[in-house]
Amino acid sequence: MATPSRKPQPRTFVYRSGTRIAGTVVACDATGGGDLLFLSNALALRGAGPRAARVRASRCQVLTTAETLVLMGEAGERLRPRALTIAYGRPFGLGSLRVELVPAGTLPGAAALSCEDGERRVFYAGAARLGTGGRGAAPGEVRAASALCIDATFGHPRFRFLSREDAEDRARLFARDARDAGCAPVLLATPLGPAQDLACALVAAGWQVRAHRAVLEAAAAYRRAGVAVPPMARFAGKLARAEVLLWPPIDRGAGLIRRLGDVRVGWVSGGAADADAVAAMKVDTAIPYSHHADFEGLMAYVKATGAHEVAVKNGFPEELVMALRARGHDAYAVGPPRQIDLFAAEA
């Protein structure tokens, strides 16, 4: 007699204009699809500042932190009239749900969402990590959950990152060696994220920092969010001996850099752990560092939640799903197929 096949278990996380928590009105890092849209960080909609994607639904409420709205710039100001800004660790009721924002450990104000509905505990992490993250970010925490959704931007085993301290040491050494060789030091780093870490480390070491407009705008947003970052000057085409240039990776081929003459270029990014990406960037030094968790960091994060069901999104979902299933998790990918964005998704 044939054994009856088991019905697949219903998934906690489904995709519709973003990630939704099934059976609730909550959509996470979405441009629509729910009465309540949770926005986990300033880069969650895959755009920084005024370039951030617009939330389409006009009547929905947006749940986020005050710092995230500030870092989003003009896009955050557009959302403010319908934003519910909550501090970390202050649970509140939403119908039958008990909802709490938890530090995600990446950008200032970045948060994960904990939802409890009776015995069901759901945790939407998005881009998150345990422990100390980027400058101005509260250390990442977790809550116990039966179901978890996490970002897999660096969900491949080849991604292993330096600590922030080691990355800053490498950046300072790179700048010194470039100067001693008579070359202009240029460091490529995401403006809303690692670039601000580097600016602080370089200024503390006696360097004067010049920067791309996008880096300066991100620094101004950090200050408005209450995070201290040092003064930087706009790049005007030349670097003095004691100056280092911070530049966004997406503008690696800009003519202003080529006109500097003898330069050495370093890339500070999670993508710098990928040999093919490093070759494509054509840099002299690769420093693998990101505000995101690396592969082992993702695995540790999942373990800390105790979740059996794990949804993964973005980046390398298939590789992370395979690794999680090997450890006994009910893991699956959620969302449309997409490739990793090594230049923009660096928070």
C-alpha distance (Angstrom), angle and dihedral (degrees) to the residues before:
residue distance angle dihedral
M1 . . .
A2 3.79 . .
T3 3.77 117.2 .
P4 3.81 109.9 -118.3
S5 3.78 112.1 -114.0
R6 3.76 117.5 -114.1
K7 3.76 118.3 -113.7
P8 3.79 112.0 -118.3
Q9 3.78 112.6 -104.7
P10 3.81 114.8 -109.7
R11 3.78 112.4 -102.8
T12 3.79 121.7 -118.6
F13 3.82 92.8 -148.2
V14 3.80 123.5 49.7
Y15 3.79 132.9 171.1
R16 3.79 126.5 -115.5
S17 3.83 117.5 140.6
G18 3.79 83.3 -29.5
T19 3.77 136.2 -16.9
R20 3.81 117.2 -39.3
I21 3.78 129.8 -167.9
A22 3.80 102.9 -128.4
G23 3.79 116.5 -120.2
T24 3.80 93.6 20.1
V25 3.81 138.4 82.9
V26 3.82 90.6 -117.8
A27 3.81 123.5 113.9
C28 3.82 118.8 -179.4
D29 3.82 125.9 -144.4
A30 3.78 88.3 -14.6
T31 3.79 136.7 139.5
G32 3.81 91.3 -140.8
G33 3.77 143.2 -27.2
G34 3.80 102.5 104.9
D35 3.79 143.7 60.1
L36 3.80 88.9 -125.0
L37 3.80 119.0 40.7
F38 3.80 116.1 -163.0
L39 3.80 113.4 -153.1
S40 3.80 110.1 -163.1
N41 3.81 101.2 -169.7
A42 3.79 143.9 -11.6
L43 3.81 93.2 -91.9
A44 3.80 97.2 42.5
L45 3.80 94.2 105.5
R46 3.82 89.5 53.8
G47 3.78 98.0 -106.7
A48 3.77 134.9 84.9
G49 3.79 126.3 -131.4
P50 3.80 116.2 -32.4
R51 3.81 91.0 -1.0
A52 3.81 92.1 64.9
A53 3.78 116.2 124.3
R54 3.79 115.2 -97.4
V55 3.78 119.8 -114.1
R56 3.80 103.6 -123.9
A57 3.79 103.6 -159.5
S58 3.81 107.7 89.5
R59 3.81 98.4 -165.4
C60 3.78 101.5 44.0
Q61 3.78 123.7 104.0
V62 3.80 120.3 -124.8
L63 3.80 119.3 -138.5
T64 3.80 115.2 -158.2
T65 3.80 142.9 111.8
A66 3.78 127.2 -76.8
E67 3.82 90.6 -119.4
T68 3.80 92.1 55.8
L69 3.81 91.8 54.6
V70 3.81 90.3 49.7
L71 3.82 93.7 49.7
M72 3.81 89.9 50.1
G73 3.80 90.6 62.6
E74 3.79 114.8 -165.7
A75 3.80 92.4 2.9
G76 3.79 89.8 55.6
E77 3.79 91.5 49.6
R78 3.81 89.8 54.1
L79 3.79 89.6 54.4
R80 3.81 96.4 44.1
P81 3.85 97.8 88.2
R82 3.81 90.3 62.4
A83 3.79 98.7 30.7
L84 3.78 124.4 117.8
T85 3.81 104.0 -156.6
I86 3.79 114.9 -162.5
A87 3.80 130.6 179.9
Y88 3.79 121.7 -127.4
G89 3.78 119.2 -83.2
R90 3.80 98.3 18.2
P91 3.81 107.5 118.5
F92 3.79 119.4 -158.0
G93 3.77 137.2 178.9
L94 3.79 124.1 -102.1
G95 3.79 107.3 179.7
S96 3.78 104.6 -62.7
L97 3.82 91.6 -16.0
R98 3.78 127.6 97.4
V99 3.81 105.9 -151.2
E100 3.81 130.2 -167.8
L101 3.81 134.4 174.0
V102 3.81 115.1 -135.1
P103 3.85 127.3 -167.6
A104 3.81 110.7 -96.3
G105 3.82 95.3 -163.0
T106 3.81 97.8 -132.6
L107 3.82 117.7 87.3
P108 3.81 127.8 6.9
G109 3.79 106.3 -78.6
A110 3.80 93.9 11.5
A111 3.79 110.3 149.1
A112 3.78 144.3 -175.9
L113 3.80 120.8 -145.0
S114 3.80 123.6 -125.6
C115 3.83 116.5 -165.5
E116 3.79 126.3 -175.6
D117 3.79 122.5 -170.8
G118 3.77 109.3 174.0
E119 3.78 105.9 -60.3
R120 3.81 93.9 -14.0
R121 3.80 114.3 99.8
V122 3.79 117.3 -171.1
F123 3.81 126.2 -177.6
Y124 3.81 122.9 -167.5
A125 3.80 106.7 -166.9
G126 3.80 103.5 166.6
A127 3.81 108.4 177.3
A128 3.80 102.0 -0.8
R129 3.77 143.5 141.3
L130 3.78 140.1 -172.8
G131 3.79 121.9 -105.7
T132 3.78 129.3 -3.9
G133 3.78 116.1 4.2
G134 3.78 135.0 165.6
R135 3.77 127.3 -18.7
G136 3.78 112.4 -66.7
A137 3.80 93.9 11.1
A138 3.78 120.1 123.7
P139 3.84 112.7 -122.0
G140 3.79 111.4 -86.9
E141 3.81 118.3 -101.7
V142 3.80 135.9 -179.2
R143 3.78 137.8 -151.0
A144 3.79 126.4 -144.4
A145 3.80 111.1 -93.4
S146 3.76 142.4 169.0
A147 3.82 92.2 -148.7
L148 3.81 127.7 34.0
C149 3.81 135.6 -177.0
I150 3.80 117.3 -160.6
D151 3.80 137.3 173.2
A152 3.81 115.0 -107.5
T153 3.80 98.8 -164.5
F154 3.80 88.6 131.5
G155 3.79 97.1 24.0
H156 3.82 96.2 134.4
P157 3.84 122.1 97.6
R158 3.81 91.8 -122.2
F159 3.80 90.9 70.4
R160 3.80 108.6 92.7
F161 3.78 117.8 153.0
L162 3.77 138.4 -157.5
S163 3.78 120.8 -119.7
R164 3.79 116.0 -100.3
E165 3.82 90.5 -106.2
D166 3.81 93.3 51.7
A167 3.80 92.1 45.3
E168 3.80 91.0 51.7
D169 3.82 90.5 48.8
R170 3.80 90.0 51.5
A171 3.81 91.1 49.1
R172 3.80 92.7 50.9
L173 3.80 91.1 48.0
F174 3.80 90.8 48.7
A175 3.81 91.8 52.2
R176 3.81 92.8 47.8
D177 3.79 93.8 48.3
A178 3.81 91.6 48.2
R179 3.80 91.7 50.8
D180 3.82 92.2 47.0
A181 3.81 88.6 52.6
G182 3.81 90.9 52.8
C183 3.81 93.6 -108.6
A184 3.79 131.5 127.6
P185 3.84 110.8 -111.9
V186 3.81 114.9 -131.5
L187 3.80 121.4 -178.8
L188 3.78 119.9 -165.0
A189 3.81 113.4 -150.2
T190 3.80 138.1 147.3
P191 3.84 108.4 -91.5
L192 3.80 97.3 -138.3
G193 3.78 96.0 52.1
P194 3.83 132.3 6.5
A195 3.82 94.1 24.6
Q196 3.81 89.3 68.1
D197 3.81 91.6 50.5
L198 3.79 89.8 51.7
A199 3.79 94.1 47.3
C200 3.79 90.9 56.2
A201 3.80 93.5 46.9
L202 3.81 94.4 46.6
V203 3.81 96.0 47.1
A204 3.81 90.0 48.4
A205 3.82 87.6 54.7
G206 3.82 92.1 54.2
W207 3.79 100.6 -96.6
Q208 3.78 124.5 135.1
V209 3.78 109.9 -134.5
R210 3.77 125.6 -142.3
A211 3.76 118.2 -174.3
H212 3.78 148.9 -175.2
R213 3.80 116.0 -97.3
A214 3.81 91.0 -106.2
V215 3.81 91.1 57.2
L216 3.81 91.0 49.5
E217 3.80 91.5 49.2
A218 3.80 90.5 50.4
A219 3.81 90.3 49.7
A220 3.81 90.1 52.4
A221 3.81 89.6 51.0
Y222 3.81 90.6 51.4
R223 3.80 90.1 53.2
R224 3.81 91.6 49.6
A225 3.81 87.4 52.3
G226 3.80 90.0 54.2
V227 3.82 98.1 -102.9
A228 3.80 116.3 132.1
V229 3.79 115.1 -130.5
P230 3.82 125.6 166.6
P231 3.81 124.9 -105.2
M232 3.79 116.7 -88.8
A233 3.80 131.0 -172.2
R234 3.79 128.1 -130.9
F235 3.79 113.1 -103.7
A236 3.81 110.3 -110.8
G237 3.80 100.2 -178.0
K238 3.82 101.0 -82.3
L239 3.80 137.1 73.9
A240 3.79 125.6 -152.7
R241 3.81 119.7 -142.5
A242 3.81 93.9 -95.6
E243 3.80 94.3 45.7
V244 3.80 131.6 96.9
L245 3.80 126.4 -168.9
L246 3.81 125.1 -132.3
W247 3.79 112.0 -157.9
P248 3.84 135.6 172.9
P249 3.81 113.7 -107.7
I250 3.79 91.7 -132.4
D251 3.84 88.6 66.9
R252 3.81 94.7 48.0
G253 3.82 92.0 129.0
A254 3.81 96.6 51.5
G255 3.77 115.5 141.1
L256 3.80 91.9 -130.7
I257 3.80 89.9 68.3
R258 3.78 93.3 47.5
R259 3.80 90.6 51.6
L260 3.80 91.3 58.7
G261 3.79 88.8 81.0
D262 3.80 113.8 -149.0
V263 3.79 105.6 31.6
R264 3.75 138.8 160.5
V265 3.77 115.9 -150.8
G266 3.79 125.3 -155.5
W267 3.80 125.7 -171.5
V268 3.80 119.4 -148.1
S269 3.78 107.6 -168.8
G270 3.76 145.4 110.8
G271 3.81 84.3 -109.8
A272 3.80 88.3 63.5
A273 3.81 87.0 79.0
D274 3.82 88.6 67.5
A275 3.80 112.9 82.6
D276 3.81 93.8 -156.2
A277 3.80 92.0 51.2
V278 3.80 90.9 48.9
A279 3.80 91.0 51.9
A280 3.81 90.6 49.9
M281 3.82 91.7 50.8
K282 3.83 91.3 52.9
V283 3.79 96.4 -142.7
D284 3.78 133.1 156.6
T285 3.80 96.0 -137.4
A286 3.81 131.6 26.2
I287 3.81 118.7 -158.8
P288 3.83 111.2 -172.4
Y289 3.80 104.6 -145.4
S290 3.78 133.5 130.7
H291 3.78 140.3 160.5
H292 3.80 85.9 -124.4
A293 3.79 121.7 84.8
D294 3.79 117.2 -99.1
F295 3.80 121.4 -132.3
E296 3.80 96.8 -79.4
G297 3.78 89.6 42.4
L298 3.80 90.0 56.1
M299 3.78 91.6 49.8
A300 3.81 90.7 49.5
Y301 3.80 90.9 48.9
V302 3.80 92.5 53.0
K303 3.80 91.1 48.4
A304 3.81 91.8 50.4
T305 3.82 92.1 57.5
G306 3.79 93.2 51.2
A307 3.82 89.4 -138.3
H308 3.80 118.7 160.0
E309 3.83 95.3 -171.9
V310 3.81 111.2 59.9
A311 3.80 125.5 -179.6
V312 3.81 116.7 -166.6
K313 3.80 128.6 -163.7
N314 3.81 139.2 -173.8
G315 3.78 128.9 8.5
F316 3.80 113.0 29.1
P317 3.81 105.0 -3.2
E318 3.82 96.6 154.5
E319 3.81 93.4 54.1
L320 3.79 93.5 46.4
V321 3.81 92.4 45.2
M322 3.81 89.9 52.7
A323 3.81 92.2 50.0
L324 3.80 92.7 47.6
R325 3.80 93.6 47.6
A326 3.79 88.5 52.4
R327 3.80 86.7 59.6
G328 3.78 93.1 50.6
H329 3.81 101.6 -96.8
D330 3.79 124.8 138.7
A331 3.81 91.8 -124.1
Y332 3.80 128.5 173.8
A333 3.80 140.2 160.0
V334 3.78 121.2 -108.3
G335 3.79 126.1 -162.4
P336 3.79 137.1 30.4
P337 3.82 118.4 -47.2
R338 3.78 111.6 -87.5
Q339 3.78 139.3 161.9
I340 3.78 127.1 -119.7
D341 3.82 115.3 -90.1
L342 3.79 103.3 -143.6
F343 3.79 93.5 -177.1
A344 3.80 105.5 46.0
A345 3.79 106.6 27.9
E346 3.79 99.0 68.9
A347 3.77 106.7 115.4
